[in-house]
């Protein structure tokens, strides 16, 4: 079995919205009770699923929000349970929807970029905040 055969393919989004007070943007983080961590919404792709379609599906499943995709962000690679994992990310603006807590994600937070960067559990996820800020223009 090659590394390509063993690689877990996943996708997600750095989900953002305009701050309700008009002061810039906020980033959505999800809390996963299984890992007790804060991360960007993401998940494994279904067999044959397009990465962007999977990213948008995962956002809706985990946050209850539909999302409007923007620029592709850097891909994150790491080992998960001894297997290589590749997560492709997109910037995505939050659209309609309502969060409902579940077993996979029990909380969501909307935070300004600096606070989101600090709250993220994995350091590898923090660079995605900067990548998002480099692509989003609020006008």
PyMOL commands that set and color helices and strands:
alter all, ss='L'
color gray80, all
select helices_A, chain A and resi 3-6+51-63+113-119+123-135
alter helices_A, ss='H'
color red, helices_A
select strands_A, chain A and resi 8-18+25-32+37-39+42-44+65-80+83-97+107-112
alter strands_A, ss='S'
color yellow, strands_A
deselect
rebuild
show_as cartoon
